[in-house]
Amino acid sequence: MPAYVIAEMKISDPERYRDYMAVAPAVVAAFGGEYLVRGGQHEVLEGSWQPARLAIVKFPSYAQAKAFYDSEQYRAARAKRLGATEYFNMVLVDGVPPSA
């Protein structure tokens, strides 16, 4: 069953954030992940949530998404992101099982 990493961030230092983005996609791919959303146009349809930027990454399984997040490679990528965002929130959620 797929799993999704959903991140919300507000970039405060675009130059430093580019350093993170230069390495993060390769780490995502190494763990079987694929970006479904990475920035782009969005609008709030209901509620008061006002995300500045969103990213959604699909992984083949919850275990692979956890392995990605806990990996040495992603720890190194996160270090490049330090000081580049006002906030960075991330959740991991199971997807819907394929229909039978």
Beta strands, then each sheet from edge to edge (+ up, - down):
strand 1: 3-11
strand 2: 34-38
strand 3: 53-59
strand 4: 85-94
sheet 1: 2+ 3- 1+ 4-
end
